[in-house]
Amino acid sequence: MTGSNIPSSKGRIVSNRCSGKMVRGRFDGPVVNVDASGKMFHGTFVNGAKANDWVAGPLPRTDQQFNERVSKGAVNARPPAEGPPRFAAAASIRPLTPAPSAPAPSAPAPSTPPAGEPEVKSRMITDFKEQTQAVLSRVGDATGNFPEIDRLDSVQQLPPPVSESVASLIDRARDFRAKVGYETALSECRSETETVDALSAVDQSTRNIAGNDASAANSGLTDFLKDNPEPMVDTQRPLWRYLTSMRLLCSRLEKEAEIHLERAGAFASAGRTGDAIREYQEAYRTFPNPATAEKIRQLQRNSLGL
């Protein structure tokens, strides 16, 4: 606790002490609360939840007296003006002995069988395959059925609803592997797992290119295709063709941009700022990325004396 509820003192401060019987880590039955000033209150808890308002004074000596107070409505009486603090910290004081509590009810049976059961696992596998195919179809429609890419300006970012469906599928794949086990997911749904990774690469690379960061797109595509050079099934071929053509285009444009970057560096060293800016701009137009954009901004600031 912090603030005005703690007296001014060094070290730890006991703000409340509660005592009573606990069942499975929760108060259950009569509970006594003693606040920092020594005032005592009592109440009744059921499965860790307070069942009535706090009543001033100690707990009645016998369960019979306590039951009589309950029957007379004492548990519903208004609490005193100075009730115990809202936050209570349990401390080890000698608890009073309440009447034996009824055994806690056993936990209800789960509404669905565990993932380890064969029929449940089979249903999960089927659902995952169907969702993967559905998202693959949506991304195919959004890209024009995964054509070969020959210009960066022909790459369009996925529409938000389609991008969200890819993100949902990625989460579903992660949850699926956790529930059925990595080996089962790999043996039963390997092509679907690779398809999810490929769709993630499509979403990320198209977003990078739309954000003028072809360098990040090229890096991500290279990493993916290095781990997954060939599709496992024929239905994946258009998707792989789309990703491969995009990576080849990015790699070619990056090399073309390097020529302009070298020229720009030479002009900048010679003090020909205008020529350097033009070469950097041409490099950026060919292969846009944040590093080249920053070079242009820096030279423009220097030329203005900023």
N, C-alpha and C positions, 0 to 999 in steps of 0.2 A: 504494500500500500504506500501511496505517496500523498503529500499534501497535508492539509490541516488536520486530517484524522489521526496522524501520528504525533504523539507528544514530542517536544524538543528534547532529544536525548541521543547519545551515541550508542551504536550497537543495534541489535535487533530488538524490536518492540512487539510484544504479544498484544494484538488488538482484540482478539476474541478467542475463546476456548469453547469447543463443543464436545459433548460426550454422549455416547449412546451406542447401541448395538448396530453393527454394520453387517450387511449381507451382500456378499460379492462386491465389496468395495463401496457400498452405498448405505447411508443411514436408513434404517427400517425400524420404526417403533418410536417410543418416547425419546426425545433428545433434550439435553440441558445446554443452554447457552449462557456463558458468563462473559460480559463485556469488559473492557479495559478498566472501567471504574469499579468493578466488582458486582455490578447489578446482575441479577440472575433472572433468566426467562426459561420457559419450557414450551415445547410443542411436539407435534407428531409428524413423523416422516413416513412416507410409503415409497419404497423403491427409489430412495434418493431425493424425492420431491416433497416439499413441505405441504402437509395436508390441511393445515389450519394456521391461523395467525398465532404469533408468539403471545404467551400469557405470562404476566409478571409473576415472579416467585419461583421457588424450587419445585421440582417435580413432587407430586404427592407421594407419601411414603409407601403406599401399597397400590397395586394395580386396581384393587377394588375402588379405592377413593378416586383414582384417576378416571376409571370408567364412569363413576357417578358424576364427575364433573362434565364428562363428555355428554352423558345422557341429559344433563340439565342445561346443555347448550353453552357451557363455559368455553369450549374450544372455539366457538364462534363469536365470543365477546370481543369488543374492540381492544386493541393493544394499548398499553399506556403511552402517554405523550412521548416519552423517551424510550423508543424501541432500540433494539440492538443494531449495530452498524450493518449495512447491506452486505459487506464482504466479511466472511468469517474464515479463520484459519484454524484447522484442527490442531490440538496440542494434546500431549499424553498426560491426562489427569485421570484419576480413578473413576471409571464410569459407574453409574447406578445400574442395578441389575433389573432389566425389564422382564416382562413376561415372555416366555418362549414365543418366537415369531413363527408364523407358518412358513414352511419351506417355499423358497422362491419358485415360481412356475417355470417349468422347463421351456427353453426357447422353442418357438413354433418351427415346424418343418419348413425348409426353404420352398418358395413357390415354384421354383424351377429346378430341375436336376442339375448337379454339378457338371462342369464342362468335361470332366473325365469320362462320363458315361458315353458309350458308343453312339447312341441315337442323337444325343445332344451335340456331340462333336461333329457328327455327320451333317446335322442341320446347320451348324456354324460354318462348316466348310462350303456347303452349298450356297448359303447366304453371301459369304465373302466373294465367291466366284461370280455370283450374279451382280453384286454391287460393283465389282471391278469391271465387268463387261459393260454395265450401264454407264459408268463414268468414262470409260474408254470411248464409247459411242458419242457421248456429249462433247468430249474434247475433239474427236474426229470431225464432228459437225462444225465446231467453232473454228477449226483450222482449215476447213475445206478438204477434209479427208487426207490430211498429212501430205501435202505436195512437197516436191523437192524445192528447196529455198535457193534462189540465185541472187537475191537483193535483200539488204537489211530492211529497207522500207516496206518490203512485202510481209515482214514478220509482224503480226498483230498480237498484242497482249490478250490473254484469255478474258472473256467477259467475267465480271465479278461473280455471278451465280455459278459459272463453270469452275472458276478458280476455287470457290468455296467448296464445291463438290469434290475437287481434288484434295483439298486440305482435309475434308471429312473422311475421305477414303484412306489417306495416310494415317490418320488417327485410328481408324478402324483396323488397318493392317497391324499397327503396333499392338492394339488390344487383342487382336486375333492371335498373334504370335505368343502373347503372354498367357492366354487362356489354354490354347491347345498344345503349346510347346513349340520351340523353334524347329526341332527335327520333324515334327508332324507337319508344320507349316511348309517346310522346305520340300518334303517328299510329296505332299498332297497338293500343294498350291504354289509350286516354284514359279511357273510361268506367270501366275497372277501377281506374285510378289515382285517379280521383275517388271511387270507392267506398271505396278504402283510406283516403283522407283523411276520408270521412264516418264510417267505422267507428271511426277514431281519435277523432273528435269525440264519438261516442256513448260510447265507453269513458271518455274524460276527463270529459265533462259529467256522466255518471251517477255517477262517482266523486266529483266535486266536490259534487254535491247530497247524496250519502250522507254526505259529510264536513261538512255544514252550511256550504257555501261556494257559495251560489247566485250570488253576484256573479262568481266566477271562471267558473262554468258559463255564465252569460249572456255574459260577455266572449268566451269561446272560441267559443260558438255564433254570436255576431254576426260574429266575424272569418271563420269558415268560410262562413257563408251570404252574406257580402258578396262573397267570391271565387267562390262556387259557388251562385248564387241559384236555379238551376233544374237538375233532373236531366237528363242527356243521353239516357237511355233509359227506357222505361216501367217496367222492372224496378226502377229506383232510386226510383220515386215513393213507395212506402211509407216508405223510409228517410228521404227528404227531408221527408215529412210529419211524421214523428216528431221530427226535429231542429227543424223550423220551429215546430211547436206548442210544443215545450219552450222555445224562445227567446221566443216571444210571451208565454207564461205568465210566464217570468222577468222580462221587461220590464214586464209589467202589475203584478206583485207588487212590483217595485222601486219603482214610482211610488207604490203604496199605502203602502209602508213609509216613503217620504219624508215623508208627512204626519205620521206618528208621530215621526219623527226631528226634525222642526221643532218639534213640541210639546215633545219631551224637552229640546231645547236651550233653549227658552224657560223651562221649569220649572227647569232646572239654573241658569240665569242668575239666576233669582229666588230661589234658595236652597231651592226645594221639591224636595229630593233624592228623596223617596219617589215623588212624581208623575213625576219625570224617569225614575226607574228603571222604573216601570210602563210608560211610553211606549216606552222603549228595548226592554223585553221584548216588547211588542206588535209593534214593528218587526221584532225578531229572529224572532218566531214567524211573521210574514208573509213575511219575506224574509231567511233566516238568512245571516249572513256574519261573518267574524272581527272586522271593525271595530266592528260593533254589539256583539258579545259583549265586546270589550275596554272599550267605554264603560260597559257594565253593571258589569263587575268594578271599574273605576276608581271609579264612584260608590259602589259597595258598600264599597269600602275606605275611601273618604273619610267615609262615614257612620259607620263604626266607629272612625274616628280612626286608621287604620293608615297 
